[in-house]
Amino acid sequence: MDWLQILQNSASTILAPATIAYALAALGLAVHFGYAGLLNMGIAGFMALGAYGYAITILTFGLPWYVGILVGIVAALIFALILGIPTLRLRGDYLAIVTIAAAEVLRLLFLTSAFDEVTGSADGLSGYHTEFRSANPIPPGSYGFGPWVYNEIGWWVRILGFIALVLAALVVYRLVNSPWGRVLKGIREDEDAVRSLGKNVFGYKLQALMLGGGIAALGGIVYAMDRNVNSGVYVTSLTFFVYTALLLGGAATVFGPLLGSVIFWVLQAFLSNLMPALVSSGVLPFMTTIQASTVRFILTGIALMLLVIFRPQGILGNKKELTFVK
């Protein structure tokens, strides 16, 4: 086995746009689940709205790419508002059912042939990158070192993604350490006690849902900047992967989702390279390379279960901050 190539391929995902997109989605989910205690199982829907809103704005309406970013975020905010008004008074498990169903309804709407001219149906959307790439100030060429060598377009996507991630993390950090954030943590622990103090619990929950949804939509936009938009990406498993990244780093933290996303994608890349190599070298003769590649998802599921059982607070989390998980 070529261990050097396996390690290089794994390390290259640290700066991948998908890693940045997951970090943004996990940060938005941290606002929902880690700080507000909202069991949102439809984070993939918010990411899909960001990606489709961005692409449709450019392709259908001919507006600039930066306007597409705003449209994608606003679409997620409106979706959070429409979703939150009737559902945020529900108990946690019912909220999970409603949000996962709402995300699936969105995916099927993007998939249906009735809106083929706008959403691209099963083919998805492509060809919207031209203006975004023409705005790239980086001269043509390849830059970087080691496994992190990319062309000017790759760096342009990564730089904008990192700027979005840093700004989002700063906003969340300031908010969760403000009086607003302390009320949110109180709602997470005991919303009846907070309500008895005269706080509008529903209003705070709705604000948290909209804030986290907007950040997750930004993750979907970064994901769309690097590749085409397709409804097959925004499936339920995407939500579970984002939850894995969140719980790995720490649900009730700001920087935990960022660390968890990096670890998640590095491990995914490592296993996707390692398992087929083990088959080819004869270590796993009872498997095909395709089966070996699928094993990484099984291992991811097992890791998620072990995380929830033995360390629900994550790597950077404080166990006292997650008493509501019990």
LOKEKOL-78620 format. One record per residue (C-alpha): x, y, z. Coordinates in steps of 0.5 Angstrom, whole numbers, plus 2048, in hexadecimal, padded with zeros to 3 digits. Example, Ala and Ser with C-alpha at 12.3 -4.5 7.8 and 13.67 -1.06 7.14 Angstrom:
// residues 2
<east 819 | north 7F7 | up 810>
<east 81B | north 7FE | up 80E>
***
This chain:
// residues 326
<east 800 | north 800 | up 800>
<east 802 | north 807 | up 7FE>
<east 802 | north 80A | up 805>
<east 804 | north 811 | up 803>
<east 7FF | north 812 | up 7FE>
<east 7FA | north 80F | up 803>
<east 7FC | north 815 | up 808>
<east 7FD | north 81A | up 803>
<east 7F6 | north 819 | up 800>
<east 7F3 | north 819 | up 807>
<east 7F7 | north 81F | up 809>
<east 7F4 | north 823 | up 803>
<east 7ED | north 823 | up 805>
<east 7EF | north 828 | up 80B>
<east 7EE | north 82D | up 806>
<east 7E9 | north 82A | up 802>
<east 7E3 | north 82F | up 800>
<east 7DE | north 829 | up 803>
<east 7E2 | north 829 | up 80A>
<east 7E0 | north 831 | up 80A>
<east 7D9 | north 830 | up 808>
<east 7D8 | north 82A | up 80D>
<east 7DB | north 82F | up 812>
<east 7D6 | north 834 | up 811>
<east 7D1 | north 82F | up 811>
<east 7D3 | north 82C | up 818>
<east 7D4 | north 833 | up 81A>
<east 7CD | north 835 | up 819>
<east 7CB | north 82E | up 81C>
<east 7CE | north 830 | up 822>
<east 7CA | north 836 | up 823>
<east 7C4 | north 832 | up 822>
<east 7C6 | north 82C | up 826>
<east 7CC | north 82E | up 82A>
<east 7C9 | north 834 | up 82D>
<east 7C2 | north 835 | up 82C>
<east 7C0 | north 82D | up 82D>
<east 7BC | north 82D | up 826>
<east 7BD | north 826 | up 823>
<east 7BD | north 828 | up 81C>
<east 7BE | north 822 | up 817>
<east 7BD | north 826 | up 811>
<east 7C3 | north 82A | up 810>
<east 7C4 | north 827 | up 809>
<east 7BE | north 82B | up 807>
<east 7C1 | north 831 | up 809>
<east 7C8 | north 830 | up 806>
<east 7C3 | north 82E | up 800>
<east 7C0 | north 835 | up 800>
<east 7C6 | north 838 | up 800>
<east 7C9 | north 834 | up 7FA>
<east 7C3 | north 835 | up 7F6>
<east 7C2 | north 83C | up 7F8>
<east 7C9 | north 83E | up 7F6>
<east 7C8 | north 83A | up 7EF>
<east 7C1 | north 83C | up 7ED>
<east 7C3 | north 843 | up 7EE>
<east 7C8 | north 843 | up 7E9>
<east 7C5 | north 83E | up 7E4>
<east 7BE | north 840 | up 7E4>
<east 7BE | north 848 | up 7E6>
<east 7C5 | north 849 | up 7E3>
<east 7C7 | north 84D | up 7EA>
<east 7CE | north 84E | up 7EC>
<east 7D1 | north 848 | up 7F0>
<east 7D2 | north 84C | up 7F6>
<east 7CA | north 84D | up 7F6>
<east 7C9 | north 846 | up 7F5>
<east 7CD | north 845 | up 7FC>
<east 7C8 | north 84A | up 7FF>
<east 7C2 | north 847 | up 7FC>
<east 7C4 | north 840 | up 7FF>
<east 7C5 | north 842 | up 806>
<east 7BE | north 846 | up 805>
<east 7BB | north 840 | up 803>
<east 7BD | north 83C | up 809>
<east 7BB | north 841 | up 80D>
<east 7B4 | north 841 | up 80A>
<east 7B4 | north 83A | up 80B>
<east 7B6 | north 83A | up 812>
<east 7B0 | north 83F | up 814>
<east 7AB | north 83B | up 810>
<east 7AD | north 834 | up 813>
<east 7AE | north 837 | up 81A>
<east 7A8 | north 83B | up 81B>
<east 7A4 | north 834 | up 81B>
<east 7A9 | north 82F | up 81E>
<east 7AD | north 833 | up 824>
<east 7A8 | north 831 | up 829>
<east 7A8 | north 82A | up 827>
<east 7AC | north 825 | up 82C>
<east 7B3 | north 823 | up 82A>
<east 7B2 | north 81D | up 826>
<east 7AC | north 820 | up 822>
<east 7B0 | north 825 | up 820>
<east 7B5 | north 820 | up 81D>
<east 7B0 | north 81D | up 819>
<east 7AD | north 823 | up 817>
<east 7B4 | north 826 | up 815>
<east 7B6 | north 820 | up 811>
<east 7B0 | north 81F | up 80D>
<east 7B0 | north 827 | up 80B>
<east 7B7 | north 826 | up 809>
<east 7B5 | north 820 | up 805>
<east 7AF | north 824 | up 802>
<east 7B4 | north 829 | up 800>
<east 7B9 | north 824 | up 7FC>
<east 7B3 | north 821 | up 7F9>
<east 7B0 | north 828 | up 7F6>
<east 7B7 | north 829 | up 7F3>
<east 7B7 | north 822 | up 7F0>
<east 7B0 | north 822 | up 7ED>
<east 7B0 | north 823 | up 7E6>
<east 7AA | north 828 | up 7E6>
<east 7B0 | north 82E | up 7E8>
<east 7B5 | north 82B | up 7E3>
<east 7B6 | north 831 | up 7E0>
<east 7B8 | north 835 | up 7E6>
<east 7BB | north 82F | up 7EB>
<east 7BE | north 82A | up 7E5>
<east 7BA | north 825 | up 7E8>
<east 7BE | north 81E | up 7E9>
<east 7C4 | north 821 | up 7E5>
<east 7C5 | north 827 | up 7EA>
<east 7C8 | north 82E | up 7E8>
<east 7CE | north 830 | up 7E5>
<east 7D2 | north 835 | up 7E1>
<east 7D1 | north 83B | up 7E6>
<east 7D8 | north 83B | up 7E8>
<east 7DA | north 840 | up 7E2>
<east 7D9 | north 847 | up 7E5>
<east 7DC | north 844 | up 7EC>
<east 7E2 | north 842 | up 7E9>
<east 7E3 | north 848 | up 7E5>
<east 7E3 | north 84C | up 7EB>
<east 7E9 | north 848 | up 7EE>
<east 7EF | north 84D | up 7EF>
<east 7F4 | north 847 | up 7F0>
<east 7F9 | north 846 | up 7EA>
<east 7F8 | north 840 | up 7E6>
<east 7FD | north 83A | up 7E8>
<east 7FD | north 835 | up 7EE>
<east 7FF | north 837 | up 7F5>
<east 801 | north 834 | up 7FB>
<east 805 | north 82E | up 7FE>
<east 805 | north 827 | up 7FF>
<east 7FE | north 824 | up 7FF>
<east 7FB | north 82B | up 7FF>
<east 7FC | north 82D | up 7F8>
<east 7F6 | north 830 | up 7F4>
<east 7F5 | north 835 | up 7EE>
<east 7F3 | north 83C | up 7EE>
<east 7EB | north 83A | up 7EE>
<east 7EC | north 835 | up 7F4>
<east 7F0 | north 83A | up 7F8>
<east 7EA | north 83F | up 7F6>
<east 7E5 | north 83B | up 7F9>
<east 7E9 | north 839 | up 7FF>
<east 7EA | north 840 | up 801>
<east 7E3 | north 842 | up 801>
<east 7E1 | north 83C | up 804>
<east 7E6 | north 83D | up 80A>
<east 7E4 | north 845 | up 80A>
<east 7DD | north 842 | up 80B>
<east 7DF | north 83D | up 810>
<east 7E3 | north 842 | up 814>
<east 7DD | north 848 | up 814>
<east 7D8 | north 843 | up 816>
<east 7DC | north 840 | up 81C>
<east 7DD | north 847 | up 81E>
<east 7D6 | north 849 | up 81E>
<east 7D4 | north 842 | up 822>
<east 7D9 | north 843 | up 827>
<east 7D7 | north 84A | up 829>
<east 7D0 | north 848 | up 829>
<east 7D0 | north 842 | up 82D>
<east 7D4 | north 846 | up 832>
<east 7CF | north 84C | up 832>
<east 7C9 | north 84C | up 837>
<east 7C5 | north 849 | up 831>
<east 7CA | north 843 | up 831>
<east 7C9 | north 842 | up 838>
<east 7C1 | north 842 | up 837>
<east 7C2 | north 83D | up 832>
<east 7C6 | north 839 | up 836>
<east 7C1 | north 839 | up 83C>
<east 7BC | north 837 | up 837>
<east 7C0 | north 831 | up 835>
<east 7C0 | north 82F | up 83C>
<east 7B9 | north 831 | up 83F>
<east 7B5 | north 835 | up 83A>
<east 7AF | north 835 | up 840>
<east 7B4 | north 839 | up 844>
<east 7B6 | north 83E | up 83F>
<east 7AE | north 83F | up 83D>
<east 7AD | north 840 | up 845>
<east 7B2 | north 846 | up 845>
<east 7AE | north 849 | up 83F>
<east 7B2 | north 848 | up 839>
<east 7AF | north 846 | up 832>
<east 7B1 | north 83F | up 832>
<east 7AE | north 83E | up 82B>
<east 7B1 | north 844 | up 828>
<east 7B8 | north 842 | up 82A>
<east 7B7 | north 83C | up 827>
<east 7B5 | north 83F | up 821>
<east 7BB | north 843 | up 821>
<east 7C0 | north 83D | up 822>
<east 7BC | north 839 | up 81C>
<east 7BD | north 83F | up 817>
<east 7C4 | north 841 | up 819>
<east 7C7 | north 839 | up 819>
<east 7C3 | north 838 | up 812>
<east 7C6 | north 83E | up 80F>
<east 7CD | north 83C | up 811>
<east 7CB | north 835 | up 80E>
<east 7C9 | north 838 | up 808>
<east 7D0 | north 83B | up 807>
<east 7D3 | north 835 | up 808>
<east 7CE | north 832 | up 802>
<east 7D1 | north 838 | up 7FE>
<east 7D8 | north 837 | up 7FF>
<east 7D7 | north 830 | up 7FD>
<east 7D3 | north 832 | up 7F7>
<east 7D9 | north 837 | up 7F5>
<east 7DE | north 831 | up 7F4>
<east 7D9 | north 82C | up 7F0>
<east 7D2 | north 82B | up 7ED>
<east 7CC | north 82B | up 7F1>
<east 7C8 | north 825 | up 7F1>
<east 7C2 | north 823 | up 7F6>
<east 7C6 | north 81C | up 7F7>
<east 7CB | north 81F | up 7FB>
<east 7C6 | north 822 | up 800>
<east 7C3 | north 81C | up 803>
<east 7C2 | north 819 | up 80A>
<east 7C9 | north 816 | up 80B>
<east 7CC | north 81D | up 80A>
<east 7C8 | north 81F | up 810>
<east 7CB | north 819 | up 814>
<east 7D2 | north 81B | up 811>
<east 7D1 | north 822 | up 814>
<east 7CF | north 820 | up 81B>
<east 7D5 | north 81B | up 81B>
<east 7D9 | north 821 | up 81A>
<east 7D6 | north 825 | up 81F>
<east 7D6 | north 820 | up 824>
<east 7DD | north 81E | up 823>
<east 7E0 | north 825 | up 824>
<east 7DA | north 827 | up 829>
<east 7D3 | north 829 | up 828>
<east 7D3 | north 82F | up 82E>
<east 7D9 | north 832 | up 82B>
<east 7DB | north 837 | up 825>
<east 7E2 | north 834 | up 823>
<east 7E0 | north 82D | up 824>
<east 7DC | north 82C | up 81E>
<east 7E2 | north 82F | up 81A>
<east 7E6 | north 82A | up 81D>
<east 7E1 | north 824 | up 81C>
<east 7E0 | north 826 | up 815>
<east 7E8 | north 825 | up 813>
<east 7E8 | north 81F | up 817>
<east 7E2 | north 81C | up 814>
<east 7E5 | north 81D | up 80D>
<east 7EC | north 81B | up 80E>
<east 7E9 | north 815 | up 811>
<east 7E5 | north 814 | up 80B>
<east 7EA | north 815 | up 806>
<east 7EF | north 810 | up 80A>
<east 7EA | north 80B | up 80A>
<east 7E8 | north 80B | up 803>
<east 7EF | north 80B | up 801>
<east 7F1 | north 806 | up 806>
<east 7EC | north 800 | up 805>
<east 7EC | north 7FF | up 7FE>
<east 7F4 | north 7FF | up 7FF>
<east 7F3 | north 7F9 | up 804>
<east 7EF | north 7F6 | up 7FF>
<east 7F4 | north 7F6 | up 7FA>
<east 7FA | north 7F4 | up 7FE>
<east 7F6 | north 7EE | up 800>
<east 7F5 | north 7F0 | up 807>
<east 7ED | north 7F0 | up 806>
<east 7EC | north 7EA | up 801>
<east 7E5 | north 7E9 | up 803>
<east 7E3 | north 7F0 | up 800>
<east 7E3 | north 7F4 | up 7FA>
<east 7E6 | north 7FB | up 7F9>
<east 7DF | north 7FE | up 7F9>
<east 7DC | north 7FA | up 7FF>
<east 7E2 | north 7FC | up 803>
<east 7E1 | north 804 | up 801>
<east 7DA | north 803 | up 804>
<east 7DD | north 800 | up 80A>
<east 7DF | north 807 | up 80C>
<east 7D8 | north 809 | up 80D>
<east 7D6 | north 803 | up 811>
<east 7DC | north 806 | up 815>
<east 7DA | north 80D | up 815>
<east 7D3 | north 80A | up 818>
<east 7D6 | north 806 | up 81E>
<east 7DB | north 80C | up 81F>
<east 7D5 | north 811 | up 820>
<east 7D1 | north 80C | up 825>
<east 7D8 | north 80B | up 829>
<east 7D8 | north 813 | up 829>
<east 7D1 | north 814 | up 82C>
<east 7D2 | north 80E | up 831>
<east 7D9 | north 810 | up 834>
<east 7DA | north 817 | up 832>
<east 7D4 | north 81B | up 830>
<east 7D8 | north 822 | up 832>
<east 7DD | north 820 | up 82C>
<east 7E4 | north 822 | up 82C>
<east 7E4 | north 829 | up 82E>
<east 7DD | north 829 | up 832>
<east 7DC | north 829 | up 839>
<east 7D8 | north 824 | up 83C>
<east 7D4 | north 829 | up 840>
<east 7D2 | north 82D | up 83A>
<east 7CE | north 827 | up 837>
<east 7CA | north 824 | up 83D>
<east 7C4 | north 825 | up 839>
<east 7C6 | north 81F | up 835>
<east 7C5 | north 81A | up 83A>
***
